[in-house]
């Protein structure tokens, strides 16, 4: 069992990736409200996730209003899957230890 991905392990980033894994794309306001983060907090976490290659960010305009949407990348989906598998392995080890006691 390898170490858990520290980029994903941070609770806010785990919440963001979990949300994005269930949708094609989400806009800034949807993530802001769903993840219960501040604008600055969400922006810094999205920057970190984008630098890791886990999310893609698309900026456009709806009329004259800027619109930012986010989606999980294939790399991000694979990393999230590996993260959950790592947690499952930890849980299985704990369950085995409980049985042996």
N, C-alpha and C positions, 0 to 999 in steps of 0.2 A: 504494500500500500504506500503510495507516494504522499507527499505533503499536499494539503488542500491549497488551491490557488488563492493566494492572499488578495489578489485583485477582486475576486468574486466573494471572498469570505467576509468582507466588510458588509455589515447588514444592509445599508442603503443600496449598495451596488448589487447585492444579491436580490433585493426586492425589485430593483429596476430590471435586471435581466430576467427574473421570473415573470414580471409583467410583460416584457417585450417578447418572451418566448410564446406567449399565448395570443399574440396579435400580429398582423402583417406589418403595421407601423403604428406609432403613437405620437401625437404632437406634444409639444412642451407643456401646455396647460393640463392635458390629460395626465401625463406623468407627474407633474407637480402636485396635482390633487390626489392621485391614486397612491403615490409613494409617500405622501405627507412630508414633503421636503420644502425648504425655502428655495427661492429662485437661484440664489448663489450656490447653495449646497447642491442642487440638481445640476447646475452648470458645471461645477467642479467634478462631480462624479461622472457626468457624461464625457467630459474631457478625458478623464482617466480611462474610461471604458473604450473610448474611441482610439486613444493611443495604444491600448492593448490589442486593438483590432477586433473587439467584441461587439461593437455597435457601429452602425453607419449613420451619419447625420446628413439630412437633406434640408437645405435652406431655399426657400422660395417666397413668393409673394401671393397673397390672396387679395386681389385688388391692390390697395396701397399698403396693406398691413403685412409685415414680415411673418413668415410661417416656418417653423422649424419642426421637422419630424424625425423620429428615430426608429431604427429597426435593428434587430439582432442579426449579426452576420453568421455565416456558416461556422466560422471559427468560434464565435461567441456561443452558438448553440452547442457545439461540440465541447467547449470548455465547461459550460454549465452542466451538461450531461455527465462529464467526467467528475465534476464537483459533487453532484448528487450521488454518483457511484462511490466516491470516496467517503461521503457521510454514511452511506449504507454499509460500507465495509467496517467503519468504526462502530456503528450500531450492532452489526453482526458479532464483532469481537466482544462487545460489552455483553450481549445476550449470551454468548458462549461462556464468558467469565461468570455470569450469574448462574448459569446451569451447573457449572463445575463447583460452585460454592456449596 
